[in-house]
Amino acid sequence: MAIFRLLIKHEPVGITAGVIADTIGAPHKTLPTHLAILVRAGLLRSVREGRTVIYRSNVDTPTTVQTLVRIFPERRRGYRHVRDSKA
């Protein structure tokens, strides 16, 4: 989730894997695997610019919201509880 939040902050420009790793403190060796999983899940998109790959959040599609709700059901339940208690 830290990667996704970081990329949201850097929209629409995006950032490289190296910057992501340095910012969140992730090992440079394992980060590409995590990024690839997030790209396949539809949460991120990657664009090759020369030899550099720029990662961006993929907030433009309804699939992203559906994926987030599926991954974090406890947050969804908590939100309903807060929303219902204010009514």
N, C-alpha and C positions, 0 to 999 in steps of 0.2 A: 504494500500500500504506500510505503514511503516513496517508491519510484514513481508511482502514478501521481501522487501529490506534487512531487518535485516537477514533473513534466507539465502539470497543469499550470504551475507558476511560471513556466518558461514558454507558454504558448504565445504567439504562434510560431516562434522561431525554432524551438526544440533545442536539445543538447546532445552531446556525444556520450558514449558509454563511459569514457574516462572521467568526464565531469560528473556523471551520475555516481560512479564508484567513489570518487573523492568526496563528494558531498554527503553521501549516506554512509560512508565507511565500509562499503562492500568490497570483498576481494576482487581484484581485477580478473582473476582466473575464472571465477564462477559467475560473474555478472552476465556475460553473454547468454548463458543458459537461462537465467531468470528472465532476461529481456525477450528471448525467443518464445518462452512460454506465454508471456504477456502479449506479444504480437499475435501468436496463434489464437489466444483467447479473445482477440479483438479490442483489447484495452489500449494498446499502443500501435503505432505505425512507424515504420522505418523508411528512410529515404537515403539512398547512396548519393553523396556529392563528392565525386572523385574517389579518393581512397578513404574518405570519412563517411561513417554512417550516422545520420542525425535521427534521434528518436523524438517522437512527439506523442502527446496523448491523443487518443482517438475518441474525442467527446462528441463528434459530429453525428454519430449513428445511435439509433435506439438500442442496438445490440450491446453497446457499452453499458448502458444503464441496466439492461436485463442481466448482463454478466455480473455487474457489481452486486445487484440484489441477490443473485444466486450464490455468489461467493460469500457474502456477508449477511446471512439471514438473521443473525442475532441483532445486527444494527437495525434491520427492517422492523423486527418485532419491537425493539426499544423505541423506535420512532413512532410506531402506532400507539404504543402505550402513552408516550408524551403527548401526542396529538389528541388522543381520546380523553386524556385527563383534563385538557384545557377546554374541552367543549362544554 
